[in-house]
Amino acid sequence: MPDKIGFIGLGLIGGSIAKTIHRIYPDITLIAYDLNTNALTLAQEESVISQGYSDVTEDFAQCRYIFLCAPVQKNAEFLTKLSDFAGENCIITDVGSVKSSIHKLVSGTEIAPYFIGGHPMAGSEKSGYEHATPYLLENAYYILTPTSDTDAEIVREFEEFIRSLGAITMVLDYESHDFITAGISHLPHILASNLVNLVQDIDNEDKTMKKVAAGGFRDITRIASSSPVMWQQICLTNREQILKLIDLFIRSLQKTRNLISDSGSQELFDFFQRARDYRDSLTITSSGPIPKVHEIYCDMVDETGGIAALATILSNDDINIKNIGIIHNREFQDGVLHMEFYEADARNKAIDLLRKYDYTVYE
């Protein structure tokens, strides 16, 4: 195990990786640079890091791994500073969701043999160290993109370390990574945002579409609630692959339009059946920029104080509700009351407790 690890940026991802390392390997010394002094102070108070820095000093040269967790647009600046430290004893890695841009910066430089790109496919709609968790990496995919110059033994060592933090590692070249994430992450966000904007634009003055939006619309557009700044940066840094996927999707959508226009009965059935079979074969995990929603649905009689009574039951057992509301359009859902929780444990505890009080709960 490494003796010392450094972090350039201590936000949600950097903070979560640091907290995870501290939880599993409390004897490893962790240091961090961040302009946010509050984050550094809090991390020191929690004993997650031993020292916080307002500049990248020579102390980072003693780190076995340095995690670059700064915003994408700052990578060039920090890579220049880190080039003085990179070597057989100091491996540089990053956590960005797009790999091409940083690999192009590293290519041909002194850092290249000692750089391993990284993408932990986990996140949250929240940001900042204060929302970091020591379990964010648990059973999440962590993709590694070493350069062609990176020694295989160094990659193997780092991969074993990341696996020891509870993540599921996968090694890809950076171009494959960016094409794959464009298809399963970036394009869906663009489509979701387009659908939301379309409905907003064509809705009537009474906002009827918004009022009756069913579970299908809310499920497919949930990811449109993530950070506009983050997705602006992703589109600009992974532009080539995203444009390629958009073109492929336009052609696919045109084929579907033709099937509907031509009333292709069997072809339409096959289209939906094929999609259903593939979707049902997926192993759904809580990775990505927006985590899995910890939610339940519950039957409830429409009576005064009904929601308050239920909320009191949960509150008395220290169960914190993230969101609660009546589902007015239940076209594809059971239950009249929808509840979201911050953690899976709270959701599971709520299910057991409400069933104990004879509520009908749908998972």
N, C-alpha and C positions, 0 to 999 in steps of 0.2 A: 504493500500500500504506500501511496505517496505521503511524504511528511508535511508538504505544504502545497496549498492550492490557492490561486488568486482569481478574483472576479473583477472584470471591467464592466461596471453597471450592476446594480443590486435592486432591480425592479422585481416584478412578479416571477419571471422565469429564473433570473440569476439568484434571486432570494430563495426561491423554492429549491433549486439545486443545492444551494449552500445549506439550507435547513435540512435537506435530506442527507447530505454528507455528514453534517453535524450529528444527526440522529443515529446514523448507522456507524460512523467512525468518529466518535467524539475526540479522539486523540490527534486527528489531523488538524493542523493549523490552517485556518482560513483567513485571508485578508481580502479587502475589497476597495476599489476606487469607485466613487460616485460623487457627482456634484450636489446630490441631494443629501445634505448633512443629517437630516432627520432620519433617513433610511440607515445611514451608517451608525448613528447613535443608537437607534432601536436595535439594530443587529448586534451591536456590542453589549447593550443591556441584556439581551437575550442570550449572550455568550455564544452566538452563532459565529461571529468573526472575532478575531483577537485584535485586529487593528483596521481602522478605516483611513483612507487617504483622499486628499483633494487633488493629487497629481499621481501619475504613474511613475513611481520611483524605482530605484535599483532593487528595492526589497522584492519586487515581483520577479526578478531574475532567479531567485531561489525557489520558485514554484515549479513543481513537476508538471502541473497543468494550469493554464490560464484560460478561463472561460470568458470569451468576448460576448457580452450581453448588452452592448450599446445599441442605440438606434442605427438602422442600416446606413443612413447618410453620414454617420460618424465613423464607419468602419475604416475608411482609408486613413483618417487621421490617427486612429489607434494602432492600425497595423504598422505604420511607420515607427511608432514608439516601441511596439513589441518586437520589431525586427532585431533590436539590440539584444533581446533576451532569448529569442528562439534558438533551440539547439537540441542535441540528443537528450539533454536533461530537462528541457523546458518545451513542452508541447502546447501549441496554440490551438484552441477550438472555438467555434462560435455556436450560436443557438438560433440563427435566423431561419425563417420559413422559406426563403428563396436562396439557392446556393450559387447560381451562376455568377452573380455580381461579385461576391467575395472571392470566389475561385479565380475570376479574371484579375482581381486585384493582387492575389497571391502569386499567380502564375509567373514563373521566371524570376521570382525574388528569393532572397535568402530564407524566407519563411517556408517556402513550398515543401521542403522535405520534412518539416516539423509541424505541418498544419493538417488538422482533421476537421472538416466541416461537420456540423451537427444540427439536427432539427428534432428537438423533443416535441412530439405531436400531442401536446397537452397545453391547456391554457385556461383562461377565464375571461368573462366579460369585464372583470375588474382589472385594475392595474396597480402597480406599486408594491414595494416591499411589505407594506402592512397587510396585504392580501396573500402574500406568499404562504405556502403550506409545505410541510415536510413529507407530504404524501402525493404531491402532484404528479410525480413520475411513476407511481405505482401501476404496473401493468399497462403502461402507455408505450406506444411505439417510439423508439428513439433512433432516427435514421442518421447514419454516419457516412460522410462523403470525403474520404481521404483523397489527396492529390495522387497523381501517377508517380510522384517522387517519394511519397511517404513510405517508410520502411514497413513491411508486413508485420514485423514483430511489434512495432510501436502501435499499429492499428489493433492487433490482437490484445495487447495489454490494456489499451484504452477501452476497447469493447468490453472486456471482462469487468473493468471498473464500472462502466455505465450499467451493465447487467446487475452488478452487485447492489446498485441503488434501487433495484426493483423494476427497471424498465426492460422492454423487449427490443433488442437491438436488431438493426438491419443495415447492411452495407450496400450502398449504391454509388454509381458515378453521378456527378452533380447534374448533368443534363437529364439523365433518367429521372432523378429526383424531382426536378422542376417540371417535367412533363407530367409525371404521375400526380404531383400535388396540384398542378393546374387542372387536371381532370377531376380529382375527387375532393378538392377543397376550393380552389380559386374560382373555377367556373360555376359551381353551385352557389357561391356567394353572389356572383354577378347576376345569375339568373334570378335568385331570390330578390335581390334589390330591384331588378328590372320589373318583376311581377308586382312588387309592392308599389313602385312608382306608377305602373300602368293602371292598377286599380284605383290609386289615389287620383290619377288624372281623369279617369272615365266615370268616377262615382258621381252621383247626383248631388244636388244642394243639401239634401237631407242626410247625406253620408250613409245611405242604406247599405251599400256593400260593406262598409266598415262595421256597421252594427250587426249584420248577419254573418260575418265571416266565420266559416265553419272550421272544424279542427284541421281539415286538410290544408286550408290556406295558412292557418297559423303554424302548422308543423313545417310546411315547406318553406315558409318565410322567416322562421325564427332566427336563422343565422344572419338575416339582414339587420339585426340589432347590434351587431358587433361594431368595433371602432372604425369610423370612416377614414381616419388618418392611417390606420394600419392597412386598410384595403386599398387606399390610394397608393401607398408605397409598394404594396405587393404587385399591383397592376403595372406600375412603372418599372419595377425591377425584374418582373417575370413576363414582360410584355410579349416577347416572341412566342413563348409557349402558350400563353393565354389566347393570343390572337389565333393560333393554330387550332386550339380547342373550340373557340367560338365559331370558326369557319366550319369545323366538323359538325358542331351542334346545329348550325343553320341548315346544313344539308340534311341532317337527320330530321329536323323539324319539318322541312319541306316535304320529305318523304311521307311523314305522318299526315301532313296536310293533304297530300295527294290521296292517301288511303281514305280519309274522311270525305274528301270531295268526290271520289269515285265510288263511295259506298262499298268499299271492300270489306264485306262482313267477316269472312274467315281471316283475312289478313289483319284486320283490327283486333280480332280475338287473339291471334298469334302474337301480335305486338304487345298487348297487355299481359298475356300469359308469360311470355319470355321475360318481361320486366319483373313480373311478380316472382317468378322462379329464382331469378338472380338476386333480387332484393331479399327474399326469404333465406337465401343461402349465406348472406353476410353475417359475420360475427360482429355485432355492434359493441363498440367500446367507447368509453367516455374520453376520447381524445379530440384534439383540435382546438381552435381558438375559443369556441364556446363549449363548455362541458355538457355532459348528459344532464338532462333535467330530472331532478329527483321529485317526481310528482305522483299524486294519486287523485282519484275521483271518488266521490261519495254521494250516495242518495240522501236527500234531505227533504222533509216536508216544509212547504212554504208557510212558516209561522214566525211570529214576532220573537226575536231573541234566539232563533235557531243557530245562526252562525256564531253569535256571541257565546252560546253555551258550548258549542264544539271548540271554539278557540280557547275558552277557559279550561276545558279538559286538557288540552295540549299544553297550555301555559303552566298549569299546575304541576305538570311533569317536566318542566324546563325544556319543552320542545319549541324551537323557534321557527315560525312560519315565514317563508320568504315572500310568498304571494298567495292570495286567496280571492276567489271570485266565483260568481254564478255563471255557468255555461248556458247561454241562451240558445245556441244552435248546437245540438248534439247529434248531428247527422251521422257521424262516424264514431261516437263516443258513448260510453255508459257513465251514469252519474250526473248529478246536477251541480255539484260543488267541486271546483278544481282547486287543489292546493299544491304549492311548490315548497320544497325545503332546501336548505343550503347543503346538507350532506345526506348521503345514502343512509347512514345510521339513524338520523332523525326521521327520515321517511319510514324506515322499517319499524321504528319504535312507535310512530304515529299509527301505522296500520294495526299493530297489535293492540294498542290502547283503544282505538276507536271501535274495533271489533269486540273488545271486551265490554264496551258500552252499547253493543247491539247495533252499531252503524253498519250499513252495507258499503264496503270499500272495494273499489276496482283498482287493480294494480296495472 
